[in-house]
Amino acid sequence: MMKNVTLTLSDGTKFHGQSFGYETSVAGEVVFNTAMMGYPESLTDPSYAGQLLVMTFPLVGNYGVPPFTFEANGLPTFMESDKIYASAIIVSDYCEQYSHWNSVESLGDWLKREHVPGITGIDTRQLTKVLREHGVMMGKLLFDDEPDTITEVDYEGVNFVDQVSCKEIIRYNEGAGKKVVLVDCGVKVNIIRCLVNRGVEIIRIPWNYDYTSMDFDGLFLTNGPGDPDTCQATVEILRKQINMSRKPICGICMGNQLLGKAAGANVYKLKYGHRSHNQPVRLLGTEKCYITSQNHGYAVDGKTLGNDWNELFVNMNDGSNEGIRHKINPWFSSQFHPEASSGPVDTMFMFDKFVETLK
């Protein structure tokens, strides 16, 4: 029998549901994702660290969970990291009877195995309206038959990148070709896979590792969770690299924000972020528009970029920055996720553009 659980937002708003995952109270930043599928990829995306993930699509769990297998190079086959990083998942209608050719267990069983709460029976559309009106808020998931012993937690100002980044250098595709240093701020596996599939060697390093004296052909800045202002060490190393070399640089999501900061721009927090598979972005200077997968709560203020930089993409919904580029050097980035997983692959060409710049 499912236990009753209450989600309490920081403004006092309450939503009542039932537990289908691991039975423990938890607190975090409550965010919503409007994608219709992709919960295994989202839950294992390190960018969701410290967050309670609300799925607006009502039916979740119907296709179960794929096996947590690993490829020969050590990368998970079907997930985006080595475990679930979201603090909890909140859905309207959890489907216990799953059916899919690649499923091996239910979403509920997976959550229980990884000690992550799952809540169903909540009106997630109404919850999303509250978050859109107020902006993202902190929240608590509390079991109705247990006392409130959860310590208040914070999200802004916490260095989640340090929590999810690798702790030592990891190499992929050694000896394959051009060498790319990948700054791991919470990298999704498919970013690594997209680069490996294009025949480059990957040197994955911790977020605050000084790579400026290393032998490499290009630099890649990955996605990651939380506030980019907590990654000042990454920005300072990046500025050092920019001042001493013209080697190609590409960034995704958090990588866009870090490159923006290195370029002199300010970064600000969006009211409720972009977390979906259907964000339209336009390539500036053209009429080309792409549908993109996104997961971020912060954005670059394009108006504050240095004189040597331009915006590369812009969001067609709210006008926020979706990428930047240097006017002369091969340095560019996207706020969206060209590697998708899950989501549309319209912008996969970003990886091709980066690999083409390696000389």
C-alpha positions in Angstrom: 0.0 0.0 0.0 1.3 3.4 -1.0 2.1 5.8 1.8 0.7 9.4 1.8 3.2 12.1 1.1 2.9 15.9 1.1 5.0 18.3 -1.0 5.3 21.7 0.8 6.7 24.6 -1.1 8.6 27.4 0.5 5.6 29.7 0.1 3.5 27.3 2.1 1.6 25.8 -0.8 0.9 22.1 -0.3 0.3 19.2 -2.7 -0.8 15.7 -1.5 0.2 12.5 -3.2 1.4 8.9 -2.6 4.9 7.3 -2.6 5.9 4.8 -5.3 9.7 5.1 -4.8 12.0 5.0 -1.8 10.3 6.0 1.4 12.3 8.9 2.8 11.7 12.6 3.3 13.8 14.9 1.2 14.2 18.6 0.4 15.5 20.5 -2.7 14.7 23.0 -5.4 11.4 22.1 -7.1 11.7 22.4 -11.0 9.5 21.2 -13.8 10.2 19.4 -17.1 7.7 19.5 -19.9 9.2 16.6 -21.9 6.8 13.7 -22.8 9.5 11.1 -22.3 13.1 10.5 -21.3 12.8 10.1 -17.5 15.7 7.6 -17.3 18.0 10.1 -19.0 16.7 13.0 -16.9 17.0 11.3 -13.6 20.6 10.3 -14.4 21.6 13.8 -15.7 24.0 15.3 -13.1 22.5 18.7 -13.8 19.4 17.7 -11.7 21.5 17.3 -8.6 19.8 18.9 -5.6 16.4 19.2 -7.4 13.0 17.7 -7.0 12.0 16.9 -10.6 8.3 17.5 -11.6 7.2 15.9 -14.9 4.3 17.8 -16.5 3.4 15.0 -18.9 0.8 13.1 -16.8 1.7 9.5 -17.5 5.2 8.4 -16.3 6.7 4.9 -15.9 4.8 3.2 -18.8 7.9 2.1 -20.6 9.8 1.0 -17.5 13.6 1.3 -17.1 16.4 0.0 -19.4 19.3 -2.1 -18.0 22.1 -0.3 -16.3 24.8 -1.8 -18.5 28.1 -0.4 -19.5 30.1 -0.3 -22.7 33.6 -1.4 -23.1 34.9 2.2 -22.7 33.1 2.4 -19.3 30.2 4.6 -20.5 26.7 3.6 -19.4 24.8 2.2 -22.4 21.3 3.7 -21.8 21.8 6.2 -18.9 23.5 9.6 -18.7 25.7 8.9 -15.7 26.5 6.2 -13.2 23.4 6.8 -10.9 20.3 8.9 -10.3 21.2 12.4 -9.4 17.8 14.0 -9.0 16.7 14.1 -5.4 13.1 12.9 -6.2 10.6 12.7 -9.1 7.1 14.0 -8.8 4.4 12.8 -11.3 0.7 12.9 -11.9 0.0 9.3 -12.8 2.6 6.6 -12.2 2.2 3.5 -14.4 3.0 0.3 -12.5 2.5 -2.0 -15.5 5.3 -1.1 -17.9 5.9 -2.4 -21.4 8.9 -1.9 -23.6 11.3 -4.1 -25.5 14.3 -2.7 -23.6 12.8 -2.5 -20.1 14.1 -4.7 -17.2 12.4 -3.2 -14.2 9.8 -0.6 -13.2 10.6 3.0 -12.4 9.4 2.4 -8.8 11.7 -0.5 -8.3 14.7 1.5 -9.7 14.0 4.4 -7.4 13.8 2.1 -4.4 17.1 0.5 -5.3 18.8 3.8 -5.6 17.1 5.3 -2.5 15.3 8.1 -4.4 11.7 9.1 -3.6 8.9 9.0 -6.2 5.6 10.7 -5.7 2.4 10.2 -7.7 -1.2 11.5 -7.5 -0.1 15.2 -7.6 -1.7 17.6 -10.0 1.6 18.4 -11.7 0.0 20.9 -14.2 -1.3 23.0 -11.2 2.0 22.7 -9.5 3.8 23.9 -12.6 1.4 26.9 -12.8 2.4 27.8 -9.3 6.1 27.5 -10.1 5.7 29.6 -13.3 3.9 32.3 -11.4 6.2 32.5 -8.4 9.4 31.1 -9.9 11.2 28.0 -8.8 11.0 27.4 -5.0 12.6 25.1 -2.5 10.3 22.3 -1.3 10.0 19.4 1.1 8.6 15.9 0.6 7.3 14.7 3.9 5.5 11.4 4.8 2.2 12.2 6.5 2.8 9.7 9.3 6.3 11.0 10.1 7.5 14.1 12.0 9.2 16.9 10.0 12.8 16.4 10.8 14.2 17.6 7.4 16.8 20.4 7.8 16.2 23.4 5.6 18.4 23.1 2.5 19.7 25.8 0.1 20.3 25.6 -3.6 21.7 28.9 -4.7 25.3 29.3 -3.8 25.9 25.6 -3.3 28.7 24.1 -5.4 26.9 21.1 -6.9 29.5 20.9 -9.7 32.2 19.9 -7.1 29.8 17.1 -5.9 29.2 15.6 -9.4 32.5 16.2 -11.2 35.0 13.4 -11.6 37.8 13.3 -9.0 40.6 12.2 -11.3 41.6 12.2 -15.0 39.7 9.7 -17.1 40.7 8.9 -20.8 38.5 7.6 -23.6 39.5 6.6 -27.1 43.2 6.8 -26.3 45.5 7.3 -29.4 42.5 7.7 -31.7 43.3 11.2 -33.1 43.0 14.8 -31.9 43.1 15.2 -28.2 40.2 17.1 -26.5 40.3 18.1 -22.8 36.8 17.8 -21.4 36.2 19.8 -18.3 33.7 17.7 -16.3 31.2 20.0 -14.6 28.6 17.2 -14.5 28.9 15.8 -18.0 26.2 13.8 -19.7 27.5 10.5 -21.1 26.1 11.2 -24.6 28.4 14.3 -24.9 31.4 12.0 -24.5 29.9 9.5 -26.8 29.3 12.1 -29.5 32.9 13.2 -29.4 34.3 9.6 -29.3 32.1 8.7 -32.3 33.8 11.5 -34.2 37.2 9.9 -33.7 38.8 12.1 -31.0 40.6 11.2 -27.8 38.9 12.5 -24.7 40.8 13.6 -21.6 38.1 14.1 -18.9 39.3 16.2 -16.0 37.8 17.6 -12.8 36.0 21.0 -12.9 38.9 22.9 -11.2 41.9 21.1 -12.8 44.4 23.4 -14.4 44.8 22.0 -17.9 46.7 25.0 -19.5 50.0 23.2 -19.6 48.6 19.9 -21.0 49.1 18.7 -24.5 45.7 18.9 -26.3 44.1 20.2 -29.5 40.8 21.4 -28.2 38.8 22.2 -25.1 35.3 21.2 -24.2 33.2 22.6 -21.4 30.3 20.5 -20.2 26.9 20.9 -18.6 26.5 20.8 -14.9 24.2 21.6 -12.0 23.7 24.7 -9.9 25.0 28.3 -10.0 27.9 29.0 -12.4 29.1 31.6 -10.0 30.3 28.8 -7.7 32.8 27.7 -10.4 35.1 30.7 -10.3 38.1 28.4 -10.4 36.9 27.0 -13.7 36.4 30.5 -15.1 39.9 31.7 -14.0 41.6 28.7 -15.6 39.5 29.3 -18.8 40.6 33.0 -18.9 44.2 31.9 -18.6 43.7 29.5 -21.5 42.0 32.1 -23.6 44.8 34.6 -23.0 47.6 32.2 -24.0 46.2 30.2 -26.9 43.8 30.2 -29.8 43.0 26.5 -29.4 39.3 25.6 -30.2 36.8 25.8 -27.4 33.3 24.5 -27.3 30.8 24.5 -24.4 27.3 23.1 -23.7 24.8 24.4 -21.1 26.9 25.3 -18.0 29.8 25.4 -20.4 28.0 28.3 -22.3 27.7 30.1 -19.0 31.3 29.6 -18.0 32.6 30.7 -21.4 30.3 33.7 -21.1 31.7 34.6 -17.7 35.2 34.3 -19.1 34.2 36.6 -21.9 33.2 39.2 -19.4 29.4 38.6 -19.4 27.1 38.4 -16.4 25.0 35.3 -15.6 21.5 35.5 -14.0 18.9 33.1 -12.7 15.9 32.5 -14.9 12.5 32.6 -13.2 11.7 29.0 -13.8 14.4 27.8 -16.2 14.2 25.8 -19.4 13.7 22.1 -19.0 12.1 20.4 -22.0 12.5 18.9 -25.5 10.8 21.7 -27.4 12.7 25.0 -26.9 13.0 26.9 -30.2 16.2 28.7 -30.8 17.3 30.8 -33.7 20.8 31.0 -35.2 21.4 34.8 -35.2 22.0 36.4 -38.6 19.7 33.7 -40.3 16.1 32.6 -40.4 17.1 29.1 -39.2 15.3 27.9 -36.1 16.0 24.7 -34.3 14.0 22.7 -31.7 16.2 21.8 -28.8 16.5 19.8 -25.6 17.4 22.0 -22.6 18.0 21.7 -18.8 19.2 24.8 -17.1 18.1 27.4 -14.6 20.7 30.2 -15.4 21.4 32.2 -18.5 24.1 34.5 -20.0 23.2 38.2 -20.3 24.1 38.6 -23.9 24.2 42.4 -23.6 27.1 42.2 -21.2 29.5 40.2 -23.5 32.9 41.7 -24.3 33.4 43.5 -27.6 35.1 40.5 -29.2 32.1 38.3 -28.7 28.6 37.9 -30.3 25.5 35.9 -29.3 25.3 32.8 -31.5 21.7 31.6 -30.7 18.7 33.2 -29.1 15.6 31.6 -27.5 12.5 32.4 -29.5 10.2 32.1 -26.5 11.8 34.6 -24.1 14.7 36.1 -26.0 17.3 34.7 -23.6 20.8 33.8 -24.8 21.3 30.3 -26.2 24.9 30.4 -27.3 27.9 32.7 -27.9 30.9 32.9 -30.3 34.1 34.8 -30.5 34.4 37.1 -33.5 37.8 35.7 -34.6 38.9 32.7 -32.7 37.2 29.2 -32.9 35.4 29.6 -29.5 31.7 29.0 -29.4 29.0 27.4 -27.2 25.3 26.5 -26.9 23.0 26.8 -23.9 20.9 23.9 -25.3 22.0 20.2 -25.5 22.9 19.3 -29.1 23.6 15.7 -27.9 19.9 15.4 -26.8 19.5 12.1 -25.0 16.7 12.5 -24.6 15.1 14.9 -27.1 15.6 16.1 -30.7 18.9 15.9 -32.5 18.4 18.9 -34.8 21.6 20.6 -33.5 24.0 17.6 -33.5 26.0 19.6 -36.1 27.6 21.5 -33.1 29.9 18.5 -32.5 30.9 18.4 -36.2 31.7 22.1 -36.2 33.9 21.7 -33.1 35.8 18.6 -34.5 36.3 20.5 -37.8 38.1 23.3 -35.9 40.7 20.8 -34.4 43.9 21.1 -36.4 
